[in-house]
Amino acid sequence: MADPTRPLLELRALRKSYGNAEVQTEILHGIDLRLMPGEFAALIGPSGSGKSTLLNCIGLLEGASSGELLIDGQVTQGLDDAALTALRGRTLGFIFQFHYLLPAFSAQENVYLPVMADQGHATPAMRTRALDLLARVGLADSAQKRPAQLSGGQQQRVAIARALAQHPKLVLADEPTGNLDTRTADEIFALLREVNRSENTTFLIVTHDPRLAARCDRIIRLVDGQIVEDRPNVPQASEPI
């Protein structure tokens, strides 16, 4: 369990540049950010502001150019690929706008495959955990269906179950409802909130949708690679997404 008095995520003067030795383009300009256990925060900003780059750095998918990034108290700078993979696997969950489900596998298999890849083989506990998660997201009767047999909203529910398979402390969601109709988006968002409240899972949700951001507890605005606003928010729970 995460220490409630210690930031689950901490960024200190984080910078990210792309390019070569001659020409460098800096995308993130000294980001300072802390997320505490159980927070439900929205990361917003215009296209090109650096939101995806920041999420990739937090998710340990890309390394920062300078600064520090700590996850659950662990300094990530200097870790080798194996250590980064292990930290990512035991701490982080990912939900994307596109589900990236493997078409040849059932919903149940898609949920536990990342855990199997991490541990090297499938176990009865993995299969049981996958079935339990699918039931939780309302897909108990669809566990053996393949992605092509599921609607877009159902596929996103499978992706959410997959993200929770290893009991992550922090879930990074990149436009998780951006590809869905309003009703399904509302149901998916309600599911994320339920997980946040029942398991004290921390969420950082990247979104372009101000209606979704308005239902989060904290709003972080990124513009031109810098945080220009970071404030608590009173969620407008009664409004549809």
Summary of the structure (lengths in Angstrom):
residues: 241
radius of gyration: 17.8
end to end distance: 31.5
largest distance: 56.7
contacts: 744
relative contact order: 0.18
helix: 35%
strand: 27%
